């Protein structure tokens, strides 16, 4: 860092130029497992938000782990590099850092490569979940010994990659697989889920709550790329229509304007009631196209 020199009075504004520098480039685990992704983080100072960064993964044997381009945010950058299946145990991996516009270069420490468990299959027992549903989560992996303990971690998927951890369930591998059960509940306010119309104002699309799960062994976490597939939350609505005297309005047609931009129609029963299942969660507008608006002062008893 450059020395700070002040050549104006204490009651005057000084302009000081600070040198940018690379603080660290580190793996977030002491071991890299083949067939999985290993996370890393780069810490900087005074490079500015939005500064371009380039990461190049390598191994001591000359294998390439790929290249990642991104931007510094809050003086740091974090991501993950895939560790190829064909790397041999005993090889070591590292990554190079380049911030061209800041004139900075660096290199991470080197960590050993081990053959890791590999995903054969990860799946939910269903693709959609309603409140109170009990789901079975199954993870089938290769190269995992029986009685190996692990954690099944459930995340709510975020389009920007900031996935929220929802639950962490202990499990044990038997016969190459681990299974757990999870009861689904949605505890947030569905009214806060942006509709398709609201999303389009900002160039996005309706995105209902979706979930994926991973398997974690100490520092190794498999499934971060949503190999389990995404579980989608489906909601319901109950409709009751009454007149001004509180009497049911039977057999009226209705139309639902759903938060994903679609519509659904139906008819109330003899009690003026209906229940619609399997709906995208969020704000739902209910319309009764055949019901005329009546001025209460002129309304007759029915």
DRENZAVO-117079 format. One record per residue (C-alpha): residue in one letter; z, x, y. Coordinates in steps of 0.2 Angstrom, whole numbers, padded with zeros to 4 digits, always signed. Example, Ala and Ser with C-alpha at 12.3 -4.5 7.8 and 13.67 -1.06 7.14 Angstrom:
A+0039+0062-0022;S+0036+0068-0005;
***
This chain:
X+0000+0000+0000;X-0004+0006+0017;X+0010+0011+0029;X+0013-0002+0043;X+0011+0005+0060;X+0016-0005+0076;X+0009+0000+0093;X+0013-0015+0103;X+0029-0023+0111;X+0040-0033+0100;X+0035-0049+0110;X+0017-0047+0106;X+0006-0052+0091;X+0002-0038+0079;X-0013-0038+0067;X-0009-0028+0051;X-0021-0025+0037;X-0014-0025+0020;X-0022-0016+0005;X-0025-0027-0010;X-0020-0020-0027;X-0019-0024-0046;X-0001-0026-0051;X-0004-0028-0070;X-0016-0034-0084;X-0006-0039-0099;X-0008-0048-0116;X+0005-0063-0118;X+0008-0057-0136;X+0011-0041-0144;X-0002-0045-0158;X-0019-0052-0159;X-0024-0062-0174;X-0042-0064-0180;X-0050-0081-0179;X-0039-0086-0165;X-0038-0084-0146;X-0025-0073-0137;X-0019-0077-0120;X-0018-0064-0106;X-0013-0064-0088;X-0018-0053-0073;X-0006-0051-0058;X-0013-0045-0041;X-0007-0044-0023;X-0016-0047-0006;X-0033-0051-0014;X-0034-0069-0008;X-0036-0085-0016;X-0053-0088-0023;X-0056-0069-0026;X-0069-0066-0040;X-0062-0058-0056;X-0071-0053-0071;X-0063-0050-0088;X-0071-0040-0102;X-0063-0040-0119;X-0066-0025-0131;X-0059-0016-0146;X-0056+0002-0150;X-0069+0001-0164;X-0082-0005-0151;X-0083-0023-0155;X-0085-0035-0140;X-0073-0049-0137;X-0083-0058-0123;X-0083-0059-0105;X-0074-0071-0093;X-0077-0074-0075;X-0065-0084-0064;X-0055-0084-0047;X-0038-0078-0042;X-0026-0092-0038;X-0009-0088-0032;X-0011-0069-0035;X-0014-0072-0053;X-0027-0076-0066;X-0023-0082-0084;X-0035-0087-0099;X-0038-0082-0117;X-0050-0071-0127;X-0057-0075-0144;X-0052-0062-0157;X-0068-0061-0169;X-0065-0065-0188;X-0074-0048-0192;X-0062-0037-0184;X-0052-0026-0196;X-0034-0025-0197;X-0027-0010-0189;X-0040-0011-0175;X-0034-0013-0157;X-0040-0024-0143;X-0039-0023-0124;X-0047-0030-0109;X-0055-0023-0093;X-0052-0031-0076;X-0064-0030-0062;X-0062-0037-0044;X-0078-0031-0037;X-0076-0037-0019;X-0059-0030-0018;X-0064-0014-0026;X-0051-0015-0039;X-0052-0011-0058;X-0040-0010-0072;X-0036-0010-0090;X-0023-0019-0101;X-0012-0012-0114;X-0019-0011-0132;X-0012-0022-0146;X-0015-0021-0164;X-0026-0034-0174;X-0020-0043-0189;X-0028-0056-0200;X-0022-0072-0195;X-0022-0090-0202;X-0038-0099-0200;X-0041-0118-0197;X-0049-0127-0211;X-0046-0145-0204;X-0034-0152-0191;X-0035-0171-0189;X-0026-0187-0183;X-0024-0202-0195;X-0033-0212-0181;X-0044-0209-0166;X-0035-0222-0155;X-0017-0226-0153;X-0007-0242-0147;X+0011-0242-0141;X+0022-0241-0156;X+0009-0234-0168;X+0015-0221-0180;X+0002-0208-0183;X+0000-0194-0196;X-0005-0177-0190;X-0012-0165-0203;X-0016-0147-0201;X-0025-0137-0216;X-0025-0118-0213;X-0031-0104-0224;X-0020-0088-0227;X-0003-0097-0224;X+0010-0094-0237;X+0020-0109-0244;X+0037-0113-0235;X+0030-0105-0219;X+0039-0114-0204;X+0029-0119-0189;X+0029-0131-0174;X+0016-0145-0172;X+0014-0146-0153;X+0006-0162-0145;X-0002-0160-0128;X-0009-0173-0116;X-0027-0167-0112;X-0031-0163-0094;X-0049-0160-0089;X-0044-0145-0078;X-0035-0137-0093;X-0017-0140-0086;X-0012-0148-0103;X+0005-0156-0103;X+0016-0153-0118;X+0022-0171-0125;X+0031-0167-0141;X+0036-0152-0152;X+0039-0156-0170;X+0045-0144-0184;X+0035-0143-0200;X+0033-0133-0216;X+0017-0128-0225;X+0015-0133-0243;X-0001-0131-0252;X-0010-0124-0237;X-0006-0139-0226;X+0007-0146-0215;X+0010-0165-0210;X+0021-0173-0198;X+0022-0191-0191;X+0023-0196-0173;X+0027-0213-0165;X+0016-0216-0150;X+0023-0222-0134;X+0016-0221-0116;X+0031-0220-0103;X+0021-0218-0087;X+0015-0231-0076;X-0003-0236-0081;X-0006-0243-0063;X-0007-0224-0058;X-0022-0220-0069;X-0037-0219-0057;X-0051-0232-0061;X-0069-0227-0063;X-0072-0234-0046;X-0058-0223-0038;X-0064-0208-0048;X-0082-0209-0042;X-0077-0207-0024;X-0073-0189-0029;X-0087-0186-0041;X-0077-0189-0057;X-0077-0202-0071;X-0063-0213-0078;X-0052-0203-0090;X-0039-0212-0100;X-0024-0203-0108;X-0030-0192-0122;X-0020-0180-0134;X-0023-0166-0145;X-0011-0155-0156;X-0009-0137-0161;X+0000-0127-0174;X+0012-0113-0168;X+0019-0098-0178;X+0030-0088-0166;X+0017-0081-0154;X+0002-0087-0163;X-0004-0105-0158;X-0020-0112-0166;X-0029-0127-0160;X-0029-0124-0141;X-0048-0128-0141;X-0044-0146-0147;X-0049-0143-0165;X-0039-0159-0169;X-0050-0170-0159;X-0044-0181-0145;X-0033-0196-0148;X-0036-0210-0135;X-0023-0222-0129;X-0028-0240-0130;X-0018-0254-0121;X-0017-0273-0121;X-0015-0287-0108;X-0007-0305-0110;X-0014-0318-0099;X-0006-0335-0094;X-0014-0347-0082;X-0004-0362-0075;X-0007-0375-0061;X+0003-0377-0045;X+0015-0388-0055;X+0018-0375-0068;X+0008-0383-0082;X-0003-0373-0093;X-0022-0373-0089;X-0030-0374-0107;X-0047-0368-0112;X-0052-0359-0096;X-0064-0345-0096;X-0059-0328-0090;X-0067-0312-0086;X-0058-0295-0086;X-0064-0281-0075;X-0058-0265-0084;X-0053-0248-0076;X-0068-0239-0085;X-0080-0250-0076;X-0084-0262-0091;X-0080-0280-0092;X-0074-0292-0106;X-0074-0311-0106;X-0064-0324-0116;X-0056-0341-0116;X-0038-0346-0115;X-0031-0356-0129;X-0023-0374-0129;X-0008-0367-0120;X-0017-0357-0107;X-0014-0341-0115;X-0024-0326-0122;X-0020-0308-0127;X-0033-0294-0127;X-0031-0279-0137;X-0039-0262-0137;X-0042-0260-0118;X-0044-0244-0108;X-0027-0242-0099;X-0026-0244-0080;X-0028-0258-0067;X-0036-0273-0074;X-0043-0287-0063;X-0042-0305-0071;X-0055-0318-0064;X-0056-0336-0069;X-0074-0340-0064;X-0073-0359-0067;X-0056-0362-0058;X-0058-0369-0040;X-0046-0363-0027;X-0035-0379-0022;X-0026-0382-0006;X-0008-0386-0012;X-0006-0400+0001;X-0021-0409-0007;X-0017-0405-0025;X-0014-0420-0037;X-0001-0419-0051;X-0010-0415-0067;
***
